[in-house]
């Protein structure tokens, strides 16, 4: 399993949001360039970087910083935040980013997302679907978790048979350090075998990573708060 340590950026600083709320942010005293260096030293090969300013603005905002991070790190970067057009994707990929993450567009403009997959290739695009489990059904939320799409995870995923990567977040678990939704992840792996699922939300201990059976996992708050040692986590995922 590939482990992607997560780094969320707002105003050039490393932060973590609690359940996606911008008003509930924790700022960490870390330099983003130095943070990626430490990730690499711990044995990580990938990092998941989120431009929170871009997510709020609806277009990538911290381009210069992202370009600096991509150029100065040995890690492969997966970048999210405000990606809405083919130009947004192209600029990030041209700057050295390895994969870009597309979220709400999967629901709002599926034809556009399919065009991204065709133009840039499924290996360069990660679909990101955030879900709330309602009466046993994972329902997709959009626009920073503020809107209910009215569609299930299964319905939305079916729109993208050519996709290869899916970042799946259970909103109720994100930033809560209560453990992943293993049942949801197992169900998704069974029902969406063509997608390499990245488990996101709730990882709080090494045992969580050992239990996961997804191809990849993202660790954020637990890492930044010292609950998980990254080198040990990378070893646990090997």
Residue pairs with C-beta under 8 A, 6 or more apart in sequence:
1 209
1 212
1 213
1 214
1 215
1 216
1 217
1 237
2 45
2 46
2 215
2 216
2 217
2 237
3 44
3 46
3 209
3 216
3 217
3 219
3 230
3 233
3 234
3 237
4 44
4 46
4 47
4 48
4 78
4 198
4 216
4 217
4 218
4 219
5 39
5 42
5 44
5 47
5 48
5 218
5 219
5 220
5 223
5 230
6 47
6 48
6 49
6 50
6 218
6 219
6 220
6 223
7 14
7 32
7 35
7 36
7 47
7 48
7 49
7 50
8 14
8 15
8 16
8 17
8 49
8 50
8 52
8 220
9 15
9 32
9 49
9 50
9 51
9 52
9 53
9 62
9 65
10 22
10 25
10 52
10 53
11 53
12 32
12 62
12 65
13 27
13 28
14 27
14 28
14 30
14 32
14 35
14 224
15 25
15 26
15 27
15 28
15 52
16 25
16 26
16 28
16 175
16 220
16 221
16 224
17 24
17 25
17 52
17 175
18 24
18 25
18 26
18 175
18 176
19 145
19 171
19 172
19 174
19 175
19 176
20 130
20 144
20 145
20 171
20 174
20 175
22 52
22 56
26 224
28 224
30 224
32 65
32 69
33 68
33 69
33 72
33 73
36 47
36 69
36 72
36 73
36 75
37 73
38 230
39 47
39 75
39 230
40 73
40 74
40 75
42 229
42 230
42 231
42 234
43 230
43 231
43 234
43 235
44 75
44 230
44 234
45 75
45 76
46 75
46 76
46 77
46 78
46 98
46 216
47 73
47 75
47 76
47 77
47 78
48 78
48 80
48 218
49 66
49 69
49 77
49 78
49 79
49 80
50 79
50 80
50 81
51 60
51 61
51 62
51 66
51 79
51 80
51 81
51 82
52 81
53 61
53 62
53 81
53 82
54 60
54 61
54 62
54 81
54 82
54 83
55 80
55 81
55 82
55 144
56 82
56 144
57 82
58 82
58 84
59 82
59 84
59 85
59 88
60 66
60 81
60 82
60 83
60 88
60 91
60 92
61 81
61 82
62 81
63 91
63 92
63 95
66 77
66 79
66 92
66 95
66 97
67 95
67 96
69 77
70 77
70 95
70 96
70 97
71 95
71 96
76 98
76 99
77 96
77 97
77 98
77 99
78 97
78 98
78 99
78 100
78 101
78 126
79 92
79 97
79 99
79 100
79 101
80 100
80 101
80 103
80 126
80 128
80 167
81 101
82 88
83 89
83 92
83 100
83 101
83 102
83 103
83 105
84 105
86 112
86 115
86 116
86 119
88 100
89 100
89 102
89 116
89 120
89 124
89 125
90 120
92 100
93 100
93 120
93 124
98 124
99 123
99 124
99 125
99 126
99 165
100 124
100 125
100 126
101 126
101 127
101 128
101 167
102 113
102 116
102 125
102 126
102 127
102 128
103 127
103 128
103 129
103 130
103 142
104 142
104 143
105 112
105 113
106 113
106 127
106 128
106 129
106 140
106 156
106 159
106 160
107 140
107 142
107 149
107 151
107 156
108 142
110 156
110 159
110 160
113 125
113 127
113 160
114 159
114 160
114 162
116 125
117 125
117 160
117 162
117 163
118 162
122 162
122 163
122 164
122 165
123 164
123 165
125 163
125 164
125 165
126 165
126 166
126 167
126 198
127 157
127 160
127 163
127 165
127 166
127 167
127 195
128 166
128 167
128 169
129 140
129 153
129 156
129 157
129 166
129 167
129 168
129 169
130 140
130 141
130 142
130 145
130 169
130 171
131 138
131 139
131 140
131 141
131 153
131 168
131 169
131 170
131 171
131 184
132 138
132 139
132 141
132 148
132 170
132 171
132 172
133 139
133 170
133 172
133 181
133 184
137 152
138 152
138 153
138 154
138 170
138 184
138 188
139 148
139 149
139 150
139 151
139 152
139 153
140 149
140 151
140 152
140 153
140 156
141 147
141 148
141 149
141 171
142 148
142 149
145 171
149 156
153 168
153 188
154 191
154 192
157 163
157 166
157 192
157 195
161 194
163 194
163 195
164 194
164 195
164 196
165 195
165 196
165 198
166 188
166 192
166 195
166 196
166 197
166 198
167 197
167 198
167 200
167 218
168 184
168 185
168 188
168 197
168 198
168 199
168 200
169 200
169 201
170 180
170 181
170 184
170 201
170 202
171 201
172 181
172 201
173 179
173 180
173 181
173 201
173 202
174 200
174 201
174 202
175 201
175 220
175 221
176 201
176 202
177 202
177 204
177 221
177 222
177 227
178 202
178 204
179 202
179 203
179 204
179 205
179 208
180 199
180 201
180 202
180 203
180 208
180 211
180 212
180 217
181 201
181 202
182 211
182 212
185 197
185 199
185 212
185 213
185 214
186 213
188 195
188 197
189 197
189 213
189 214
196 214
196 215
196 216
197 214
197 215
197 216
198 214
198 215
198 216
198 217
198 218
199 212
199 214
199 216
199 217
199 218
200 217
200 218
202 208
203 209
203 217
203 218
203 219
203 220
203 222
203 228
204 222
204 227
204 228
205 222
205 227
205 228
206 228
206 232
206 233
206 236
209 217
209 219
209 228
209 233
209 236
209 237
210 236
217 237
219 228
219 230
219 233
221 227
222 228
223 230
223 233
